[in-house]
Amino acid sequence: MPDPTPDSPSLVLRLKRLVLRAIVFFRRGGTVTTADGLRFTVFDDWIMGRVILHKAYEKGWTDRVRPLIREGDTCVDVGANFGYYSVLLATLAGSGGRVIAVEPNPRLAPVLARNFELNDVTARVELHRVGVGRAAGRARMGGAEATTGLGYIVEGEGDIPVTTLDALAGDRAGRIAFLKIDIEGGEADALAGAGAILAADSPPLILCEHNPAAAARNPGAETVPQILARHGYAVLLPGGGTAPAADWDRLGLPPGNFLAVPGRGAFAARAAGDGGTPA
């Protein structure tokens, strides 16, 4: 995607992050354990302040994801950041499971390795230090927080190799049970490169971020809801139930994380009875 104007957080958000950075400063180099027993190294990123304060990270989505994963599942974590979802998925999938973790930011590689080791899941996680997009290429990190987990890839030239999700999955495309994508506006590009995965007889459940403002960095491209609609997905509604992904704009659904449910296959039934997106 083209290089955008750097994002500018609001004053309130900047102040909150300043407080979180202060919390991290006094704990950096140590470890923090979440309420459900996952362990993470504290490194110099404000996002770790949230984990320290709340002993959790995205608790609402954690509670939603847990019942969806089975022993032996193959899962994909795109935008692994410090490894929270990779560790969670690898723990839930057990010794027979597999997690394909994708994180292009070179600064986060040692953090990820340490967190996998802390949680004894190194053997279950394959880490790919690449970006994902519509096609293979090269990229660099961009954004106002390019050195943190909120950075994103800017395709065109750079030191970071870019590949597609289909290429990473290979012959596992039809066995992926769960796909999480959170890459700061690049989600549509990632899904556009996952045609074989989405067209499989049993396509995966998808936890994805949709941020129209960030996605506008790539004008004219197919959006996340449009790609999912083309592959027969529905989205869980905030109040419960589902709606076709094609109805996203008509329903005025808010930006942010959402769970998408395939219209066919072995994994679709796992979301039955889900009560809607967490607050």
N, C-alpha and C positions, 0 to 999 in steps of 0.2 A: 504494500500500500504506500501511497505517497507520504512524505514527511509532513506532519501537520504542525500547526502552531501549538507550542507546548501548552498542556492543560494548566489551568490556574485555579487551585482550590480556593474556596471562600475563606474569609478571614477567620470565621469560627472553626472551620475544619483545620486550618493551619495551626490555630491555637491548641486544638485538641491533639493534633499530632505532635506538637511541641511538648505537651505534658507526657504523652506516651513515650517520646524519645528520652525524656528525663528518667522515667521509670526503667526503661531498658538500660540506660547508662549505668545504673547501679547494680544491674544483674547480668550484664553482658559477660559472656564466657561461661556462665553457669547453665543450669538446665531448669526447665519448668515442666511440671507434670499436670496434665489436664485432669478434670474430675473423673474421667473414665479411664485413666491410667496410661495415656499416651505421653511419651516424653520427647521434649524438643530442646535443642540447644538455643540459648539466647544470644542472638547476634544483633548487630547494629542496624536495626530496622524498626521503625515505630510500630509496625504491625504486631511485633512480639509483645509490646506493652498491653495490647488487648488480651493476649493469651495469659499474661501474668496476672492481670487484674481479674479476669473472669474465669480463669482455669478452664477455658474453652475457646474454640474458634468456630464461629458460625454454628452455634449450638442447634438452632432450629433446623438447619439443613443436615447437620450430623444426625439428629434424631430421625429425620425423614429418610436418610440414605441407609441407615443401619438395617432395617428390615428388607431392603431390596437386594442385598448382596448375599450370595450363598457360597458355601464351601466349594472351592475349586473353580470359582468364576475367573474369567479374564476381564480385566478392567483397564481403562485408559484414563490418565490424568494429564490433560493438556493445560499448561500453565501451572506446573507443580509448585512453584514458589518455594517455600521452605519445607514442603513435603507433607503438609497436614493430611490432605486427602489421599495421597499415595500411601502413607502409613496406615490411615484408617481403612482404606480398601484392602491393603495387603493383610491387615490383621483380620478383617472380616472374611476374606476369601481363604484364609488358612494356608497351611503348608502346600496344598495342592493347587492353590490359586496363582495368578500372575497379574502383575500391574505393569503396564507400559507407561512410564512417567516421561513427560516432555517438558524441558525447561531450558530455554536458550541463554539465559543470563549467566555468564561465566562466574560471576560473583557468588552465585547460589550453589554451585556444584559441590564445594566442600561442606556446605551447610546440609545439603540433601544427603550426602554420604554419611555424615555424622548422625543425622536423625534416623536414617534407615538402620544404622548400627545400634543406636540406642534402643530401638524397638524390635531388634532381632528379626528384621524383614529383608535384609540385604539380598538374600538368595531368591526372594520372590519378586523383586522389583528390577526391571531393566530401565536404566536411565539413559535417555537420548538428549544430548546437549545440542538440540537443533530447534529451529523454528518450524512451524507448519503453515502451509498456505495452499493456494489453488494449484500450484505447480512447483517443481524444484527450482531453486535459485540461490541467491545470497541475500544477506540482510545485516543490519546493525541494530543495536538497541536504541530506542528513541523515547521521547516523552519527558515531561518535567521531572519524573522520578525514575529515569532510565537505569539507575544503579540499584534500584530496589525491586521488590516483587510487583510493583505497579508499572514497570517499564513495559514496552511492547516493541515488536520488531518493525523496522522500516525496510521494506524490500527494495532491492535494486542493486546495491553493492555493499560489501562489508565482509567481516570475518566469520559471520554466523551462517552455516549451511541451512537451507530451507528445503523441506521435503513435504510430502503429503501424508495424511493419516492412512490412506490406503497403502502407501508404500511401507509405512511402519508396521501395519497390521499384517501384510503379506497374506499367507494362507489362513490366518486367524480371523479374517474379516467377518466371517459368519458366526464366530464364537464369542464375540465381545458382548458381555452382558450389560456393561455400564460404561458410559463415556461422560467425563466431566470436562468442560471447556470454559476457562476463564482467562482470557488473554487480552483484556483491555481494548476491546473493539475489533479484534481480529477473528472473532468467532465465526462469522460468515465465511471468511476465507478458509478457515480450517474445515468447516462442513462442506464447502465446495470441493475440497480435495478428499472427501470421504465418501464418494459415490458408491463404491463397492460395499462399504460397511453399511450404509443406509439402505441399499437395495437388497441386502441379504435376506434370506428366508426368515431369519430371526434377528432383526435389527436391535440395537441396544436401547436401553433406557438412557436418557440424556439429561444431565444437569448442566445448564448452560447459562451464561450471562447474555442478556440482550440490552445493549446501550445504544440507542439510535444516534445520540450525539457523537459518541466515539466512532460508530460505524460510518458516520458521514465523512470520515476521512477518506473513504473509498466510494465516492459518489457514482451512482449508476449501477453498482453491483447488486446482485440479488441479496436480500436481507436474510437474517436467520429465520424468521417465521416463514418467509417464502420458500426457502430450501426445505424446511421441515414439512411444510404443506405439500410440496411436490412429492415427498416420500411417505405421505399418509400419516403423519404424526398428529397427535393431539397434545394440548398443554393443560396442565392442572391449573384450575382457577383459584384465586385467593380464598374464595368462600367454600371451596369444595367442588367436586365434579370436574369434568373436562370439557374442552371445546376444541374444534379443529384448529390447527395452527394457522390456517388461512383466515380465521376470524380475528386474529390478534388486533389489527387496527380498528376494526368495527367495534370490538368490545372495549377499546380504550385501555388495554392492559398496560400496567406501568412498567418502566424499564427495571432491570435488575435480574437476579437469578430466577430461574424457573425450571420445572421438571417437565420434560417432554416424553410422551409415552407412545411407542410404536403401535400401529394399527394391526399388527399381526405378529406371529412368532412366539417363541417360548418365553420371552422375558416380559411381554406385555402384561400378563396376568399378575405379575408381582406388584404392580401399582394399584390393583383393584382395591377399593375401599379407602384409598388415600384421602385425607381430609382437606386437602388444599395446600397452598404454599404457606410456609411459616411466616409469622410476622417479623 
